[in-house]
Amino acid sequence: EGPPPAEADALLDVRGRYYVKEVDAYWGWRTVLRMPAAGALRLEMFNIDPAGTEYPAVEVVLTRRA
């Protein structure tokens, strides 16, 4: 549970974190599901370093065929 996504086209915006033993720090991740247009979905995934900077990791764009 949490507040709705801040961006108008975002359907879902979730975050988490995981521990990286080699650097003795927690990294984060963020997943966003968007509907940029009718018949389209966009899934974006980001890694977040210990300082809080987001780095794009995966982007999947799905479109409906006629």
DRENZA-330200 format. One line per 4 residues: number of its first residue (from 1); for each residue x, y, z of N, C-alpha, C. Coordinates in pm, 1 decimal. Layout:
% DRENZA-330200
NUM	X Y Z X Y Z X Y Z ~ ...
***
This chain:
% DRENZA-330200
1	83.1 -117.9 0.0 0.0 0.0 0.0 87.0 123.5 0.0 ~ 33.3 229.3 -53.8 106.2 353.8 -57.7 31.1 454.6 -139.2 ~ 90.0 571.8 -156.3 21.8 675.0 -233.4 18.1 638.1 -381.2 ~ -75.3 696.3 -455.6 -78.1 669.8 -599.6 46.6 726.8 -666.3
5	84.2 674.9 -781.5 202.2 726.6 -851.3 188.5 876.1 -878.5 ~ 298.9 947.6 -871.4 298.6 1092.6 -890.6 281.2 1131.4 -1037.3 ~ 325.9 1046.0 -1127.6 319.6 1079.3 -1269.5 184.4 1034.8 -1325.6 ~ 121.5 1119.8 -1407.5 -15.7 1098.1 -1453.9 -34.6 967.8 -1531.1
9	63.9 926.4 -1612.2 44.7 805.5 -1693.1 92.0 677.9 -1622.9 ~ 141.8 688.5 -1499.5 190.2 570.5 -1426.6 73.7 499.0 -1358.8 ~ 63.4 369.5 -1384.2 -38.1 286.8 -1320.6 13.4 228.4 -1190.2 ~ 144.5 204.4 -1185.6 207.9 139.4 -1071.7 349.5 193.4 -1059.3
13	393.5 217.5 -936.4 529.6 265.1 -911.2 572.0 205.0 -777.5 ~ 651.4 98.4 -782.8 692.1 29.2 -660.4 843.6 31.9 -645.1 ~ 887.3 27.6 -520.3 1030.0 31.1 -488.6 1063.8 -77.6 -388.3 ~ 1190.0 -116.6 -389.8 1240.2 -212.5 -292.7 1390.3 -192.4 -278.0
17	1452.3 -276.9 -197.8 1597.5 -267.7 -182.2 1654.6 -405.1 -155.8 ~ 1783.2 -417.5 -180.1 1854.0 -543.4 -157.1 1996.4 -511.9 -111.7 ~ 2052.0 -603.8 -35.5 2185.8 -586.5 20.4 2289.7 -645.2 -73.8 ~ 2396.9 -569.3 -97.8 2508.9 -615.3 -180.9 2629.1 -633.7 -88.7
21	2660.9 -758.8 -61.0 2766.4 -792.2 35.2 2903.3 -737.0 -5.9 ~ 2934.6 -744.5 -135.9 3066.2 -703.1 -184.0 3096.7 -555.9 -157.1 ~ 2995.3 -472.8 -151.2 3017.4 -330.1 -125.1 2958.0 -286.8 9.0 ~ 2903.2 -383.2 83.2 2845.9 -359.8 215.7 2747.9 -242.2 214.5
25	2652.5 -249.7 121.3 2555.0 -141.2 109.0 2424.2 -194.4 51.8 ~ 2320.2 -120.0 75.2 2190.5 -152.7 16.6 2172.8 -77.1 -114.4 ~ 2129.7 -148.1 -216.5 2090.8 -90.7 -344.0 1939.9 -98.6 -352.4 ~ 1882.8 -14.9 -434.5 1738.5 -16.9 -450.4 1699.6 -53.8 -591.4
29	1571.3 -78.5 -608.4 1515.5 -99.0 -740.7 1381.3 -28.4 -745.5 ~ 1340.0 4.9 -865.3 1210.9 70.4 -887.3 1150.6 14.5 -1014.8 ~ 1023.6 -17.3 -1010.3 951.7 -67.2 -1126.6 830.3 22.0 -1149.2 ~ 814.4 67.7 -1273.0 702.5 154.8 -1309.2 628.3 91.9 -1426.7
33	496.7 85.7 -1415.7 411.1 39.1 -1524.3 331.3 159.1 -1572.3 ~ 340.1 188.0 -1701.8 272.3 304.3 -1759.5 178.9 262.2 -1872.4 ~ 80.5 347.7 -1899.4 -4.9 332.1 -2015.8 6.1 462.0 -2095.7 ~ 107.8 470.1 -2184.2 132.9 595.4 -2255.8 25.3 629.7 -2358.9
37	-47.4 528.2 -2407.4 -154.0 549.8 -2505.7 -248.2 430.6 -2500.0 ~ -365.1 445.9 -2560.2 -459.4 334.3 -2564.6 -394.8 217.0 -2638.5 ~ -404.7 98.0 -2582.7 -348.2 -20.7 -2645.8 -199.2 -37.1 -2628.4 ~ -139.8 37.2 -2536.3 5.0 27.3 -2515.1 35.5 20.9 -2365.5
41	136.6 -58.0 -2330.9 187.7 -64.4 -2194.2 339.1 -49.8 -2199.4 ~ 394.3 13.3 -2097.9 539.2 32.0 -2090.2 583.7 -6.6 -1949.3 ~ 678.6 -98.3 -1940.6 734.3 -143.7 -1813.7 877.5 -92.1 -1805.5 ~ 906.5 -15.1 -1700.7 1040.2 41.0 -1681.8 1096.6 -9.0 -1550.2
45	1223.0 -50.3 -1551.5 1289.5 -97.2 -1430.6 1420.4 -21.4 -1412.5 ~ 1447.4 16.7 -1287.7 1565.1 95.9 -1254.8 1639.7 33.3 -1137.6 ~ 1772.2 46.4 -1137.7 1854.7 18.8 -1020.4 1880.3 152.7 -953.8 ~ 1889.0 152.9 -820.9 1915.2 275.7 -746.1 2038.6 251.7 -659.5
49	2143.5 331.3 -682.0 2266.7 310.7 -605.8 2250.1 360.3 -461.7 ~ 2345.7 328.8 -374.0 2333.7 368.1 -233.3 2319.2 519.6 -212.1 ~ 2365.3 601.4 -306.0 2351.6 746.2 -294.5 2214.0 795.9 -338.6 ~ 2134.1 706.1 -400.6 1999.7 743.0 -442.4 1983.8 773.3 -590.3
53	2089.9 758.9 -668.7 2082.7 784.3 -811.8 2019.3 665.8 -883.3 ~ 1920.4 692.5 -970.0 1853.2 587.0 -1047.3 1923.2 566.0 -1180.6 ~ 1936.1 438.4 -1219.7 1994.8 400.5 -1347.2 1896.5 311.2 -1421.5 ~ 1861.9 345.0 -1546.5 1771.7 259.0 -1622.9 1832.4 120.5 -1639.4
57	1750.8 17.3 -1620.6 1799.1 -120.1 -1634.2 1726.0 -193.0 -1747.3 ~ 1593.2 -186.3 -1748.9 1513.8 -257.7 -1849.3 1395.6 -171.0 -1888.7 ~ 1362.5 -170.8 -2016.7 1241.4 -104.5 -2064.8 1173.2 -198.6 -2163.3 ~ 1045.3 -226.8 -2140.5 967.5 -313.1 -2228.3 845.5 -232.7 -2273.3
61	824.0 -225.0 -2405.0 709.4 -155.1 -2459.1 622.2 -257.7 -2531.7 ~ 496.9 -266.6 -2492.0 401.9 -358.8 -2552.8 293.4 -278.5 -2623.6 ~ 261.1 -316.6 -2746.1 153.5 -249.9 -2819.4 58.2 -354.6 -2875.1 ~ -67.2 -316.6 -2880.8 -171.1 -405.7 -2932.8 -172.6 -395.1 -3085.4
65	-180.7 -510.9 -3149.3 -194.1 -511.6 -3295.0 -341.4 -502.9 -3331.3 ~ -365.4 -444.3 -3443.5 -504.4 -427.0 -3490.2 -567.8 -559.3 -3527.3
***
